[in-house]
């Protein structure tokens, strides 16, 4: 078993809290992504698991063992850093087995692990090269290889794809996920990129100001955001949020002046002028298979912009008056003051 558990973890840097009373459970073999904006505490949390930072409060357990006071080498974890941390004067093979060499693992065992990692990552033809002779994606594979040969049951990754271009990131996302499933590793993966978190993880932990804002499957965070922060962070473009007073005639259920309504861009539909929420087209961004149409609705303090994700065919023109509609089930409600989700009648009856 290689489960990871954090209990009441807190960490401060001077007067600034980085992590505040964090509780987190990662099941054995699970891929959990820590997601959030810069400064939310996700990398600090990862470094605490790795023993690169010591918590001011709380306890860390790995495989049902309290490791809070143990050094990195005794925790049974491997880590992949954002900058790869390769030695430029060593070959690929020497970089991969460096940790084993330092720990004086027997040569035959080092070679066995090296051959296995190189085969998994397609590095067999590159073992004699130096890092300067490798592409970004190949360097990332070398860093992954170093984690694999450690044969640690828990692997920690701190934004490992941020230095790669978009095409390589997409490729490496698939490779890392496939590798994690094949090896059955418990993985905690830090990223600020929601696409990485949503496409790779079994469970996403969205952090804000050192606390967990919401955790669950990618689908749960997308379809039932617990707050306006989650609604605005998850999704590209983000969920449209607007005052309930903007469209009382088309809202499902009762809403007050303290209510914010949320609708995903792909759930908004165009209707004729005078049908649904009145709006005017501000801009149209044609993206091929789809288009993003930005509409302006309301006036004065209730004026807002709403984004409609629509198939890339026939679209309204800039300046055209339209009506905006959405299916009743696509409507979300949030308390304006707290930002927290207001459960629908259906959600309350199914709890």
C-alpha positions as CSV (number, residue, x, y, z in Angstrom):
1,X,0.0,0.0,0.0
2,X,1.2,3.5,-0.8
3,X,-1.6,5.8,0.4
4,X,-0.7,9.4,1.4
5,X,-2.5,11.3,4.1
6,X,-2.1,14.8,5.4
7,X,-3.7,15.8,8.7
8,X,-4.0,19.4,9.8
9,X,-1.0,20.6,7.8
10,X,-0.1,24.3,8.2
11,X,2.9,26.2,7.0
12,X,3.8,29.8,7.3
13,X,6.6,31.8,5.7
14,X,7.1,34.8,8.0
15,X,3.7,36.3,8.6
16,X,2.2,34.8,5.4
17,X,0.3,31.5,5.7
18,X,1.1,29.2,2.7
19,X,-1.0,26.2,3.8
20,X,-3.8,26.4,6.4
21,X,-5.1,23.3,8.2
22,X,-4.9,21.1,5.2
23,X,-6.4,17.6,5.3
24,X,-5.9,15.4,2.2
25,X,-6.1,11.7,1.5
26,X,-4.6,10.1,-1.6
27,X,-5.5,6.4,-2.1
28,X,-2.9,3.9,-3.2
29,X,-2.5,3.9,-7.0
30,X,-4.5,7.2,-7.3
31,X,-3.5,10.1,-9.5
32,X,-4.4,13.3,-7.7
33,X,-3.7,16.8,-9.2
34,X,-3.2,19.8,-6.9
35,X,-4.6,22.7,-9.0
36,X,-4.8,26.4,-8.3
37,X,-3.4,29.8,-9.1
38,X,0.1,31.0,-8.1
39,X,0.5,31.3,-4.4
40,X,-2.3,29.0,-3.5
41,X,0.0,26.6,-1.6
42,X,0.0,23.6,-4.0
43,X,3.8,23.5,-4.4
44,X,4.4,24.0,-0.7
45,X,2.1,21.1,0.0
46,X,4.0,18.9,-2.4
47,X,7.3,19.9,-0.9
48,X,6.0,19.1,2.6
49,X,5.1,15.6,1.4
50,X,8.6,15.2,0.0
51,X,10.2,16.5,3.2
52,X,11.7,19.5,1.4
53,X,9.7,21.7,3.7
54,X,8.7,21.0,7.3
55,X,5.2,21.8,8.4
56,X,4.6,24.1,11.3
57,X,1.6,21.9,12.4
58,X,0.1,18.6,11.3
59,X,1.1,15.1,10.4
60,X,2.1,13.3,7.2
61,X,1.5,9.6,6.7
62,X,2.7,7.5,3.8
63,X,1.7,3.8,3.6
64,X,0.1,4.1,7.1
65,X,3.4,5.2,8.5
66,X,3.9,8.6,10.3
67,X,6.8,10.1,8.3
68,X,6.5,13.7,9.5
69,X,10.0,13.7,11.1
70,X,11.7,11.5,8.5
71,X,14.1,12.9,5.8
72,X,13.3,12.6,2.1
73,X,15.4,9.4,1.7
74,X,13.3,7.6,4.2
75,X,9.9,8.4,3.0
76,X,9.7,6.2,-0.1
77,X,8.9,9.0,-2.6
78,X,10.4,10.1,-5.9
79,X,10.1,13.6,-7.2
80,X,10.1,15.2,-10.7
81,X,10.9,18.9,-10.7
82,X,9.8,21.7,-13.1
83,X,13.4,22.3,-14.3
84,X,14.3,18.6,-14.8
85,X,17.5,19.1,-12.6
86,X,19.7,17.1,-14.9
87,X,23.5,17.1,-14.6
88,X,24.9,18.5,-17.8
89,X,28.2,16.7,-17.6
90,X,26.6,13.2,-17.1
91,X,25.1,11.0,-19.9
92,X,21.4,10.1,-20.0
93,X,22.2,6.8,-18.4
94,X,24.3,8.3,-15.7
95,X,21.6,10.9,-14.9
96,X,18.9,8.3,-14.6
97,X,20.8,6.0,-12.2
98,X,22.6,8.9,-10.3
99,X,20.5,8.4,-7.2
100,X,21.1,4.6,-7.2
101,X,24.8,5.2,-7.6
102,X,24.8,7.6,-4.6
103,X,23.0,5.0,-2.5
104,X,25.5,2.3,-3.7
105,X,23.0,0.0,-5.3
106,X,24.8,-2.9,-6.9
107,X,25.8,-2.4,-10.5
108,X,23.7,-5.3,-11.8
109,X,20.6,-3.9,-10.1
110,X,21.3,-0.5,-11.5
111,X,21.5,-1.8,-15.0
112,X,18.3,-3.8,-14.6
113,X,16.4,-0.8,-13.5
114,X,18.0,1.4,-16.1
115,X,17.0,-1.0,-18.9
116,X,13.4,-1.1,-17.6
117,X,13.0,2.6,-17.4
118,X,14.7,3.2,-20.8
119,X,12.4,0.7,-22.3
120,X,9.3,2.2,-20.8
121,X,10.2,5.7,-21.9
122,X,11.8,5.0,-25.3
123,X,15.2,6.2,-24.3
124,X,17.3,3.2,-25.3
125,X,19.0,5.1,-28.3
126,X,19.8,8.1,-26.1
127,X,21.5,6.7,-23.1
128,X,25.0,7.8,-24.2
129,X,24.0,11.4,-25.0
130,X,24.4,14.5,-22.7
131,X,21.4,16.6,-21.8
132,X,22.5,19.4,-24.1
133,X,21.9,17.0,-27.0
134,X,18.3,16.4,-26.1
135,X,15.0,18.1,-26.9
136,X,12.8,19.4,-24.1
137,X,10.5,16.3,-24.3
138,X,13.5,14.0,-24.1
139,X,14.9,15.8,-21.1
140,X,11.5,15.4,-19.4
141,X,11.6,11.7,-20.1
142,X,15.1,11.4,-18.5
143,X,13.7,13.1,-15.4
144,X,10.8,10.6,-15.4
145,X,13.3,7.8,-15.8
146,X,15.2,8.9,-12.7
147,X,11.9,8.7,-10.7
148,X,11.1,5.3,-12.2
149,X,14.4,3.7,-11.3
150,X,13.9,4.7,-7.7
151,X,11.0,2.3,-7.6
152,X,9.3,4.4,-5.0
153,X,5.6,3.7,-4.5
154,X,4.8,7.4,-4.4
155,X,5.8,9.9,-7.2
156,X,5.5,13.6,-6.7
157,X,5.5,16.0,-9.7
158,X,5.9,19.8,-9.5
159,X,4.6,21.3,-12.8
160,X,6.8,19.0,-14.9
161,X,5.4,20.1,-18.3
162,X,5.5,23.9,-17.9
163,X,8.7,24.3,-19.9
164,X,7.4,22.4,-22.9
165,X,5.5,23.8,-25.9
166,X,1.8,23.1,-26.4
167,X,2.2,20.0,-28.7
168,X,4.8,18.4,-26.4
169,X,2.7,19.0,-23.3
170,X,-0.3,17.2,-24.9
171,X,1.9,14.2,-25.8
172,X,3.6,14.1,-22.4
173,X,0.2,14.3,-20.6
174,X,-0.8,11.0,-22.2
175,X,2.6,9.4,-21.6
176,X,2.7,10.3,-17.9
177,X,-0.9,9.1,-17.3
178,X,-0.2,5.8,-19.2
179,X,3.0,5.3,-17.2
180,X,1.3,5.9,-13.9
181,X,-1.4,3.4,-14.6
182,X,1.0,0.8,-16.0
183,X,3.2,1.0,-12.9
184,X,0.4,1.4,-10.4
185,X,2.1,4.4,-8.8
186,X,0.5,6.8,-6.3
187,X,1.0,10.2,-7.9
188,X,0.5,13.7,-6.6
189,X,0.8,16.2,-9.5
190,X,1.0,20.0,-9.0
191,X,-0.1,22.2,-11.9
192,X,-1.7,25.6,-12.6
193,X,-3.0,24.3,-15.9
194,X,-6.6,23.1,-15.6
195,X,-6.3,21.1,-18.8
196,X,-3.5,19.0,-17.3
197,X,-5.5,18.4,-14.1
198,X,-8.8,17.6,-15.9
199,X,-7.4,15.2,-18.5
200,X,-4.9,13.3,-16.3
201,X,-6.2,13.1,-12.8
202,X,-8.5,10.6,-11.1
203,X,-9.3,13.5,-8.6
204,X,-8.6,17.2,-8.7
205,X,-7.9,19.2,-5.5
206,X,-8.5,22.9,-6.3
207,X,-6.6,25.1,-3.8
208,X,-7.1,28.7,-2.9
209,X,-5.1,30.7,-0.3
210,X,-3.7,27.6,1.3
211,X,-7.0,25.8,1.7
212,X,-8.9,23.2,-0.4
213,X,-11.7,25.0,-2.2
214,X,-13.2,21.8,-3.7
215,X,-12.0,18.3,-4.5
216,X,-13.5,15.6,-6.5
217,X,-13.5,14.0,-10.0
218,X,-12.9,16.4,-12.9
219,X,-16.5,16.0,-13.9
220,X,-17.8,16.9,-10.4
221,X,-15.8,20.1,-10.3
222,X,-17.0,21.1,-13.8
223,X,-20.6,20.2,-13.5
224,X,-21.2,21.1,-9.8
225,X,-18.7,23.8,-8.8
226,X,-18.9,24.5,-5.0
227,X,-18.2,28.2,-5.4
228,X,-17.9,31.1,-7.8
229,X,-14.1,30.6,-7.5
230,X,-14.4,27.1,-8.8
231,X,-16.8,28.1,-11.5
232,X,-14.5,30.8,-12.7
233,X,-11.3,28.7,-12.5
234,X,-12.5,25.5,-14.1
235,X,-13.5,25.7,-17.7
236,X,-12.1,27.6,-20.7
237,X,-13.8,29.9,-21.2
238,X,-15.0,30.1,-17.6
239,X,-18.6,29.9,-16.5
240,X,-20.6,33.0,-17.1
241,X,-21.7,34.6,-13.8
242,X,-24.3,37.4,-13.7
243,X,-26.8,39.0,-11.3
244,X,-30.1,37.2,-11.0
245,X,-31.8,40.6,-11.4
246,X,-30.5,40.7,-15.0
247,X,-32.9,38.0,-16.2
248,X,-35.7,37.3,-13.7
249,X,-38.1,36.3,-16.5
250,X,-36.0,33.5,-17.8
251,X,-34.5,32.1,-14.5
252,X,-35.4,28.6,-13.2
253,X,-36.6,28.8,-9.6
254,X,-36.7,31.7,-7.2
255,X,-33.7,34.1,-7.0
256,X,-33.0,37.1,-5.0
257,X,-30.8,40.2,-5.3
258,X,-28.2,38.2,-3.3
259,X,-28.0,35.5,-6.0
260,X,-25.5,35.1,-8.8
261,X,-26.5,32.9,-11.7
262,X,-23.9,30.7,-13.6
263,X,-24.2,29.2,-17.0
264,X,-21.4,27.5,-19.0
265,X,-20.7,29.0,-22.4
266,X,-21.6,25.8,-24.3
267,X,-25.0,25.8,-22.6
268,X,-26.0,29.2,-23.9
269,X,-28.1,29.2,-27.0
270,X,-29.1,31.9,-29.4
271,X,-32.8,32.8,-29.9
272,X,-34.6,35.5,-31.7
273,X,-34.6,39.1,-30.5
274,X,-37.1,39.4,-27.7
275,X,-36.7,35.7,-26.8
276,X,-34.9,34.9,-23.6
277,X,-32.3,37.3,-22.1
278,X,-31.9,40.4,-24.4
279,X,-28.3,40.9,-25.5
280,X,-26.1,42.4,-28.2
281,X,-23.2,40.7,-30.0
282,X,-19.9,42.5,-29.1
283,X,-17.3,40.3,-30.8
284,X,-17.1,37.0,-32.6
285,X,-13.9,34.8,-32.3
286,X,-13.9,32.2,-35.1
287,X,-11.9,29.1,-34.1
288,X,-12.8,26.7,-36.9
289,X,-15.0,23.9,-35.4
290,X,-16.5,26.4,-32.9
291,X,-16.7,30.1,-32.3
292,X,-16.7,32.2,-29.1
293,X,-19.4,34.9,-29.3
294,X,-19.1,37.6,-26.6
295,X,-22.5,39.3,-25.9
296,X,-23.3,42.3,-23.8
297,X,-26.5,42.2,-21.7
298,X,-28.1,44.6,-19.2
299,X,-27.3,48.2,-18.4
300,X,-25.9,50.2,-15.6
301,X,-24.9,48.1,-12.5
302,X,-26.3,45.0,-14.0
303,X,-24.4,45.2,-17.3
304,X,-22.3,42.1,-18.0
305,X,-20.6,40.2,-20.8
306,X,-21.6,36.6,-21.5
307,X,-19.6,34.2,-23.7
308,X,-21.4,31.8,-25.9
309,X,-19.5,28.8,-27.3
310,X,-21.2,27.9,-30.5
311,X,-20.6,25.6,-33.5
312,X,-18.5,27.5,-36.1
313,X,-21.2,27.7,-38.8
314,X,-23.8,30.5,-39.2
315,X,-23.3,33.0,-36.4
316,X,-24.9,36.4,-35.5
317,X,-22.9,39.4,-36.6
318,X,-21.2,42.1,-34.4
319,X,-23.8,44.6,-33.2
320,X,-26.8,42.2,-33.8
321,X,-29.5,42.0,-31.1
322,X,-30.1,38.4,-29.9
323,X,-31.9,36.5,-27.2
324,X,-30.0,34.1,-25.0
325,X,-31.5,30.9,-23.6
326,X,-30.3,27.9,-21.7
327,X,-31.7,24.6,-20.5
328,X,-33.1,24.7,-16.9
329,X,-30.6,22.0,-15.8
330,X,-27.7,24.1,-17.0
331,X,-28.4,26.9,-14.5
332,X,-26.3,27.2,-11.3
333,X,-26.9,29.6,-8.4
334,X,-24.4,31.1,-5.9
335,X,-24.7,33.3,-2.9
336,X,-23.3,36.7,-3.8
337,X,-21.7,37.4,-0.4
338,X,-20.1,34.0,0.4
339,X,-19.6,32.8,-3.2
340,X,-20.9,29.4,-2.2
341,X,-23.1,27.2,-4.3
342,X,-26.9,27.2,-3.6
343,X,-28.1,23.6,-4.1
344,X,-31.0,23.2,-6.5
345,X,-34.1,21.3,-5.4
346,X,-32.9,18.3,-7.2
347,X,-29.5,18.4,-5.5
348,X,-31.1,18.7,-2.0
349,X,-33.4,15.8,-2.6
350,X,-30.6,13.5,-3.8
351,X,-28.3,14.1,-0.9
